[in-house]
Amino acid sequence: MALKLAHFPTVKELAGFDFEAQPPIDPKQIRDLAASRWIANGENVLLLGPCEPAS
């Protein structure tokens, strides 16, 4: 319901992310963060740095 209320032009899902286009990104780590266990554990997440375009 929140996504509908937000009126985003498109909805993107993690399943559609092209990890091969961004080799430095660890798919396992991203999926682990997406599980949101860090919230229940009271941990923080900090994402740093630019996402470099694929060559």
PyMOL Python script that loads the backbone (N, CA, C, O; Angstrom):
from pymol import cmd

cmd.read_pdbstr("""\
ATOM      1  N   MET A   1       0.817  -1.180   0.000  1.00  0.00           N
ATOM      2  CA  MET A   1       0.000   0.000   0.000  1.00  0.00           C
ATOM      3  C   MET A   1       0.876   1.264   0.000  1.00  0.00           C
ATOM      4  O   MET A   1       0.562   2.249  -0.668  1.00  0.00           O
ATOM      5  N   ALA A   2       1.966   1.217   0.752  1.00  0.00           N
ATOM      6  CA  ALA A   2       2.856   2.381   0.821  1.00  0.00           C
ATOM      7  C   ALA A   2       3.456   2.696  -0.549  1.00  0.00           C
ATOM      8  O   ALA A   2       3.632   3.864  -0.894  1.00  0.00           O
ATOM      9  N   LEU A   3       3.770   1.660  -1.331  1.00  0.00           N
ATOM     10  CA  LEU A   3       4.323   1.897  -2.667  1.00  0.00           C
ATOM     11  C   LEU A   3       3.299   2.571  -3.572  1.00  0.00           C
ATOM     12  O   LEU A   3       3.654   3.441  -4.367  1.00  0.00           O
ATOM     13  N   LYS A   4       2.042   2.179  -3.460  1.00  0.00           N
ATOM     14  CA  LYS A   4       0.994   2.821  -4.256  1.00  0.00           C
ATOM     15  C   LYS A   4       0.826   4.274  -3.852  1.00  0.00           C
ATOM     16  O   LYS A   4       0.672   5.147  -4.705  1.00  0.00           O
ATOM     17  N   LEU A   5       0.854   4.533  -2.556  1.00  0.00           N
ATOM     18  CA  LEU A   5       0.697   5.897  -2.066  1.00  0.00           C
ATOM     19  C   LEU A   5       1.878   6.790  -2.465  1.00  0.00           C
ATOM     20  O   LEU A   5       1.714   8.000  -2.617  1.00  0.00           O
ATOM     21  N   ALA A   6       3.048   6.207  -2.633  1.00  0.00           N
ATOM     22  CA  ALA A   6       4.235   6.969  -2.989  1.00  0.00           C
ATOM     23  C   ALA A   6       4.217   7.428  -4.452  1.00  0.00           C
ATOM     24  O   ALA A   6       4.908   8.381  -4.812  1.00  0.00           O
ATOM     25  N   HIS A   7       3.435   6.755  -5.284  1.00  0.00           N
ATOM     26  CA  HIS A   7       3.325   7.095  -6.715  1.00  0.00           C
ATOM     27  C   HIS A   7       4.674   7.089  -7.427  1.00  0.00           C
ATOM     28  O   HIS A   7       4.965   7.977  -8.228  1.00  0.00           O
ATOM     29  N   PHE A   8       5.495   6.080  -7.131  1.00  0.00           N
ATOM     30  CA  PHE A   8       6.768   5.952  -7.835  1.00  0.00           C
ATOM     31  C   PHE A   8       6.485   5.675  -9.307  1.00  0.00           C
ATOM     32  O   PHE A   8       5.534   4.960  -9.621  1.00  0.00           O
ATOM     33  N   PRO A   9       7.293   6.227 -10.222  1.00  0.00           N
ATOM     34  CA  PRO A   9       7.047   5.998 -11.646  1.00  0.00           C
ATOM     35  C   PRO A   9       7.242   4.527 -12.045  1.00  0.00           C
ATOM     36  O   PRO A   9       6.531   4.017 -12.911  1.00  0.00           O
ATOM     37  N   THR A  10       8.197   3.861 -11.417  1.00  0.00           N
ATOM     38  CA  THR A  10       8.410   2.429 -11.635  1.00  0.00           C
ATOM     39  C   THR A  10       8.800   1.798 -10.315  1.00  0.00           C
ATOM     40  O   THR A  10       9.328   2.464  -9.424  1.00  0.00           O
ATOM     41  N   VAL A  11       8.537   0.519 -10.199  1.00  0.00           N
ATOM     42  CA  VAL A  11       8.923  -0.213  -8.992  1.00  0.00           C
ATOM     43  C   VAL A  11      10.085  -1.121  -9.362  1.00  0.00           C
ATOM     44  O   VAL A  11       9.981  -1.928 -10.285  1.00  0.00           O
ATOM     45  N   LYS A  12      11.173  -0.989  -8.653  1.00  0.00           N
ATOM     46  CA  LYS A  12      12.361  -1.824  -8.872  1.00  0.00           C
ATOM     47  C   LYS A  12      12.472  -2.813  -7.728  1.00  0.00           C
ATOM     48  O   LYS A  12      12.231  -2.473  -6.570  1.00  0.00           O
ATOM     49  N   GLU A  13      12.838  -4.039  -8.063  1.00  0.00           N
ATOM     50  CA  GLU A  13      13.024  -5.076  -7.044  1.00  0.00           C
ATOM     51  C   GLU A  13      14.457  -5.582  -7.104  1.00  0.00           C
ATOM     52  O   GLU A  13      15.104  -5.534  -8.150  1.00  0.00           O
ATOM     53  N   LEU A  14      14.935  -6.062  -5.983  1.00  0.00           N
ATOM     54  CA  LEU A  14      16.292  -6.573  -5.898  1.00  0.00           C
ATOM     55  C   LEU A  14      16.503  -7.742  -6.859  1.00  0.00           C
ATOM     56  O   LEU A  14      17.604  -7.932  -7.376  1.00  0.00           O
ATOM     57  N   ALA A  15      15.464  -8.515  -7.094  1.00  0.00           N
ATOM     58  CA  ALA A  15      15.575  -9.659  -7.999  1.00  0.00           C
ATOM     59  C   ALA A  15      15.971  -9.232  -9.414  1.00  0.00           C
ATOM     60  O   ALA A  15      16.559 -10.019 -10.156  1.00  0.00           O
ATOM     61  N   GLY A  16      15.655  -7.999  -9.790  1.00  0.00           N
ATOM     62  CA  GLY A  16      15.976  -7.522 -11.122  1.00  0.00           C
ATOM     63  C   GLY A  16      17.308  -6.790 -11.224  1.00  0.00           C
ATOM     64  O   GLY A  16      17.664  -6.313 -12.301  1.00  0.00           O
ATOM     65  N   PHE A  17      18.057  -6.691 -10.114  1.00  0.00           N
ATOM     66  CA  PHE A  17      19.334  -5.963 -10.130  1.00  0.00           C
ATOM     67  C   PHE A  17      20.395  -6.772 -10.864  1.00  0.00           C
ATOM     68  O   PHE A  17      20.533  -7.973 -10.631  1.00  0.00           O
ATOM     69  N   ASP A  18      21.137  -6.128 -11.741  1.00  0.00           N
ATOM     70  CA  ASP A  18      22.187  -6.783 -12.515  1.00  0.00           C
ATOM     71  C   ASP A  18      23.515  -6.692 -11.758  1.00  0.00           C
ATOM     72  O   ASP A  18      24.262  -5.725 -11.908  1.00  0.00           O
ATOM     73  N   PHE A  19      23.793  -7.705 -10.948  1.00  0.00           N
ATOM     74  CA  PHE A  19      25.028  -7.722 -10.160  1.00  0.00           C
ATOM     75  C   PHE A  19      26.257  -7.860 -11.051  1.00  0.00           C
ATOM     76  O   PHE A  19      27.341  -7.417 -10.671  1.00  0.00           O
ATOM     77  N   GLU A  20      26.112  -8.464 -12.223  1.00  0.00           N
ATOM     78  CA  GLU A  20      27.255  -8.618 -13.131  1.00  0.00           C
ATOM     79  C   GLU A  20      27.713  -7.269 -13.671  1.00  0.00           C
ATOM     80  O   GLU A  20      28.881  -7.112 -14.029  1.00  0.00           O
ATOM     81  N   ALA A  21      26.815  -6.299 -13.735  1.00  0.00           N
ATOM     82  CA  ALA A  21      27.177  -4.965 -14.215  1.00  0.00           C
ATOM     83  C   ALA A  21      27.952  -4.188 -13.154  1.00  0.00           C
ATOM     84  O   ALA A  21      28.606  -3.192 -13.465  1.00  0.00           O
ATOM     85  N   GLN A  22      27.880  -4.639 -11.912  1.00  0.00           N
ATOM     86  CA  GLN A  22      28.584  -3.989 -10.797  1.00  0.00           C
ATOM     87  C   GLN A  22      29.379  -5.040 -10.024  1.00  0.00           C
ATOM     88  O   GLN A  22      28.988  -5.406  -8.916  1.00  0.00           O
ATOM     89  N   PRO A  23      30.480  -5.532 -10.580  1.00  0.00           N
ATOM     90  CA  PRO A  23      31.255  -6.608  -9.937  1.00  0.00           C
ATOM     91  C   PRO A  23      31.705  -6.335  -8.501  1.00  0.00           C
ATOM     92  O   PRO A  23      31.796  -7.281  -7.719  1.00  0.00           O
ATOM     93  N   PRO A  24      31.995  -5.072  -8.112  1.00  0.00           N
ATOM     94  CA  PRO A  24      32.429  -4.863  -6.728  1.00  0.00           C
ATOM     95  C   PRO A  24      31.331  -5.121  -5.693  1.00  0.00           C
ATOM     96  O   PRO A  24      31.624  -5.275  -4.507  1.00  0.00           O
ATOM     97  N   ILE A  25      30.091  -5.169  -6.127  1.00  0.00           N
ATOM     98  CA  ILE A  25      28.987  -5.375  -5.189  1.00  0.00           C
ATOM     99  C   ILE A  25      28.830  -6.868  -4.916  1.00  0.00           C
ATOM    100  O   ILE A  25      28.705  -7.663  -5.848  1.00  0.00           O
ATOM    101  N   ASP A  26      28.837  -7.243  -3.651  1.00  0.00           N
ATOM    102  CA  ASP A  26      28.698  -8.638  -3.240  1.00  0.00           C
ATOM    103  C   ASP A  26      27.212  -8.995  -3.135  1.00  0.00           C
ATOM    104  O   ASP A  26      26.535  -8.529  -2.219  1.00  0.00           O
ATOM    105  N   PRO A  27      26.694  -9.816  -4.063  1.00  0.00           N
ATOM    106  CA  PRO A  27      25.265 -10.152  -4.051  1.00  0.00           C
ATOM    107  C   PRO A  27      24.806 -10.788  -2.737  1.00  0.00           C
ATOM    108  O   PRO A  27      23.706 -10.502  -2.263  1.00  0.00           O
ATOM    109  N   LYS A  28      25.632 -11.640  -2.151  1.00  0.00           N
ATOM    110  CA  LYS A  28      25.262 -12.291  -0.893  1.00  0.00           C
ATOM    111  C   LYS A  28      25.081 -11.260   0.216  1.00  0.00           C
ATOM    112  O   LYS A  28      24.134 -11.343   0.998  1.00  0.00           O
ATOM    113  N   GLN A  29      25.985 -10.296   0.281  1.00  0.00           N
ATOM    114  CA  GLN A  29      25.906  -9.269   1.311  1.00  0.00           C
ATOM    115  C   GLN A  29      24.660  -8.393   1.120  1.00  0.00           C
ATOM    116  O   GLN A  29      23.993  -8.043   2.093  1.00  0.00           O
ATOM    117  N   ILE A  30      24.353  -8.044  -0.119  1.00  0.00           N
ATOM    118  CA  ILE A  30      23.178  -7.227  -0.400  1.00  0.00           C
ATOM    119  C   ILE A  30      21.897  -7.984  -0.045  1.00  0.00           C
ATOM    120  O   ILE A  30      20.976  -7.407   0.531  1.00  0.00           O
ATOM    121  N   ARG A  31      21.838  -9.250  -0.380  1.00  0.00           N
ATOM    122  CA  ARG A  31      20.642 -10.046  -0.032  1.00  0.00           C
ATOM    123  C   ARG A  31      20.502 -10.197   1.482  1.00  0.00           C
ATOM    124  O   ARG A  31      19.391 -10.205   2.012  1.00  0.00           O
ATOM    125  N   ASP A  32      21.631 -10.315   2.170  1.00  0.00           N
ATOM    126  CA  ASP A  32      21.602 -10.394   3.627  1.00  0.00           C
ATOM    127  C   ASP A  32      21.071  -9.082   4.222  1.00  0.00           C
ATOM    128  O   ASP A  32      20.267  -9.105   5.154  1.00  0.00           O
ATOM    129  N   LEU A  33      21.518  -7.950   3.688  1.00  0.00           N
ATOM    130  CA  LEU A  33      21.008  -6.655   4.155  1.00  0.00           C
ATOM    131  C   LEU A  33      19.516  -6.516   3.848  1.00  0.00           C
ATOM    132  O   LEU A  33      18.766  -5.959   4.649  1.00  0.00           O
ATOM    133  N   ALA A  34      19.091  -7.018   2.700  1.00  0.00           N
ATOM    134  CA  ALA A  34      17.686  -6.929   2.305  1.00  0.00           C
ATOM    135  C   ALA A  34      16.781  -7.751   3.224  1.00  0.00           C
ATOM    136  O   ALA A  34      15.586  -7.473   3.324  1.00  0.00           O
ATOM    137  N   ALA A  35      17.339  -8.756   3.891  1.00  0.00           N
ATOM    138  CA  ALA A  35      16.545  -9.559   4.828  1.00  0.00           C
ATOM    139  C   ALA A  35      16.188  -8.758   6.077  1.00  0.00           C
ATOM    140  O   ALA A  35      15.311  -9.158   6.842  1.00  0.00           O
ATOM    141  N   SER A  36      16.855  -7.641   6.283  1.00  0.00           N
ATOM    142  CA  SER A  36      16.568  -6.677   7.370  1.00  0.00           C
ATOM    143  C   SER A  36      16.795  -7.209   8.781  1.00  0.00           C
ATOM    144  O   SER A  36      16.234  -6.675   9.738  1.00  0.00           O
ATOM    145  N   ARG A  37      17.601  -8.240   8.921  1.00  0.00           N
ATOM    146  CA  ARG A  37      17.917  -8.739  10.272  1.00  0.00           C
ATOM    147  C   ARG A  37      18.666  -7.689  11.081  1.00  0.00           C
ATOM    148  O   ARG A  37      18.613  -7.693  12.311  1.00  0.00           O
ATOM    149  N   TRP A  38      19.367  -6.788  10.390  1.00  0.00           N
ATOM    150  CA  TRP A  38      20.130  -5.744  11.071  1.00  0.00           C
ATOM    151  C   TRP A  38      19.214  -4.821  11.867  1.00  0.00           C
ATOM    152  O   TRP A  38      19.643  -4.243  12.865  1.00  0.00           O
ATOM    153  N   ILE A  39      17.979  -4.676  11.450  1.00  0.00           N
ATOM    154  CA  ILE A  39      17.024  -3.839  12.188  1.00  0.00           C
ATOM    155  C   ILE A  39      16.679  -4.492  13.522  1.00  0.00           C
ATOM    156  O   ILE A  39      16.735  -3.846  14.569  1.00  0.00           O
ATOM    157  N   ALA A  40      16.322  -5.773  13.481  1.00  0.00           N
ATOM    158  CA  ALA A  40      15.961  -6.507  14.696  1.00  0.00           C
ATOM    159  C   ALA A  40      17.143  -6.594  15.666  1.00  0.00           C
ATOM    160  O   ALA A  40      16.955  -6.646  16.881  1.00  0.00           O
ATOM    161  N   ASN A  41      18.355  -6.610  15.121  1.00  0.00           N
ATOM    162  CA  ASN A  41      19.557  -6.701  15.949  1.00  0.00           C
ATOM    163  C   ASN A  41      20.001  -5.337  16.483  1.00  0.00           C
ATOM    164  O   ASN A  41      20.964  -5.258  17.245  1.00  0.00           O
ATOM    165  N   GLY A  42      19.318  -4.280  16.097  1.00  0.00           N
ATOM    166  CA  GLY A  42      19.676  -2.935  16.549  1.00  0.00           C
ATOM    167  C   GLY A  42      20.983  -2.438  15.964  1.00  0.00           C
ATOM    168  O   GLY A  42      21.666  -1.618  16.577  1.00  0.00           O
ATOM    169  N   GLU A  43      21.339  -2.929  14.780  1.00  0.00           N
ATOM    170  CA  GLU A  43      22.582  -2.537  14.140  1.00  0.00           C
ATOM    171  C   GLU A  43      22.327  -1.400  13.145  1.00  0.00           C
ATOM    172  O   GLU A  43      21.190  -1.154  12.744  1.00  0.00           O
ATOM    173  N   ASN A  44      23.389  -0.725  12.760  1.00  0.00           N
ATOM    174  CA  ASN A  44      23.320   0.331  11.761  1.00  0.00           C
ATOM    175  C   ASN A  44      23.914  -0.162  10.454  1.00  0.00           C
ATOM    176  O   ASN A  44      24.754  -1.063  10.441  1.00  0.00           O
ATOM    177  N   VAL A  45      23.473   0.434   9.361  1.00  0.00           N
ATOM    178  CA  VAL A  45      24.044   0.148   8.046  1.00  0.00           C
ATOM    179  C   VAL A  45      24.462   1.474   7.432  1.00  0.00           C
ATOM    180  O   VAL A  45      23.689   2.431   7.403  1.00  0.00           O
ATOM    181  N   LEU A  46      25.682   1.515   6.945  1.00  0.00           N
ATOM    182  CA  LEU A  46      26.197   2.721   6.312  1.00  0.00           C
ATOM    183  C   LEU A  46      26.752   2.332   4.944  1.00  0.00           C
ATOM    184  O   LEU A  46      27.660   1.505   4.853  1.00  0.00           O
ATOM    185  N   LEU A  47      26.215   2.921   3.895  1.00  0.00           N
ATOM    186  CA  LEU A  47      26.674   2.649   2.540  1.00  0.00           C
ATOM    187  C   LEU A  47      27.492   3.848   2.076  1.00  0.00           C
ATOM    188  O   LEU A  47      27.020   4.984   2.111  1.00  0.00           O
ATOM    189  N   LEU A  48      28.717   3.584   1.644  1.00  0.00           N
ATOM    190  CA  LEU A  48      29.633   4.650   1.242  1.00  0.00           C
ATOM    191  C   LEU A  48      30.111   4.472  -0.175  1.00  0.00           C
ATOM    192  O   LEU A  48      30.216   3.354  -0.679  1.00  0.00           O
ATOM    193  N   GLY A  49      30.396   5.577  -0.806  1.00  0.00           N
ATOM    194  CA  GLY A  49      31.075   5.557  -2.090  1.00  0.00           C
ATOM    195  C   GLY A  49      30.147   5.532  -3.279  1.00  0.00           C
ATOM    196  O   GLY A  49      28.986   5.134  -3.183  1.00  0.00           O
ATOM    197  N   PRO A  50      30.685   5.967  -4.404  1.00  0.00           N
ATOM    198  CA  PRO A  50      29.902   5.970  -5.626  1.00  0.00           C
ATOM    199  C   PRO A  50      29.820   4.563  -6.216  1.00  0.00           C
ATOM    200  O   PRO A  50      30.678   3.714  -5.972  1.00  0.00           O
ATOM    201  N   CYS A  51      28.807   4.350  -6.965  1.00  0.00           N
ATOM    202  CA  CYS A  51      28.662   3.101  -7.698  1.00  0.00           C
ATOM    203  C   CYS A  51      29.291   3.363  -9.073  1.00  0.00           C
ATOM    204  O   CYS A  51      28.757   4.143  -9.862  1.00  0.00           O
ATOM    205  N   GLU A  52      30.394   2.731  -9.349  1.00  0.00           N
ATOM    206  CA  GLU A  52      31.111   3.002 -10.586  1.00  0.00           C
ATOM    207  C   GLU A  52      30.414   2.343 -11.764  1.00  0.00           C
ATOM    208  O   GLU A  52      29.996   1.189 -11.666  1.00  0.00           O
ATOM    209  N   PRO A  53      30.281   3.056 -12.880  1.00  0.00           N
ATOM    210  CA  PRO A  53      29.627   2.482 -14.055  1.00  0.00           C
ATOM    211  C   PRO A  53      30.448   1.333 -14.624  1.00  0.00           C
ATOM    212  O   PRO A  53      31.676   1.325 -14.540  1.00  0.00           O
ATOM    213  N   ALA A  54      29.753   0.371 -15.201  1.00  0.00           N
ATOM    214  CA  ALA A  54      30.436  -0.765 -15.816  1.00  0.00           C
ATOM    215  C   ALA A  54      31.198  -0.303 -17.052  1.00  0.00           C
ATOM    216  O   ALA A  54      30.751   0.596 -17.763  1.00  0.00           O
ATOM    217  N   SER A  55      32.339  -0.914 -17.303  1.00  0.00           N
ATOM    218  CA  SER A  55      33.153  -0.537 -18.475  1.00  0.00           C
ATOM    219  C   SER A  55      32.680  -1.259 -19.699  1.00  0.00           C
ATOM    220  O   SER A  55      33.238  -1.073 -20.780  1.00  0.00           O
TER     221      SER A  55
END
""", "prot")
cmd.dss("prot")
cmd.show_as("cartoon", "prot")
cmd.util.cbc("prot")
cmd.orient("prot")
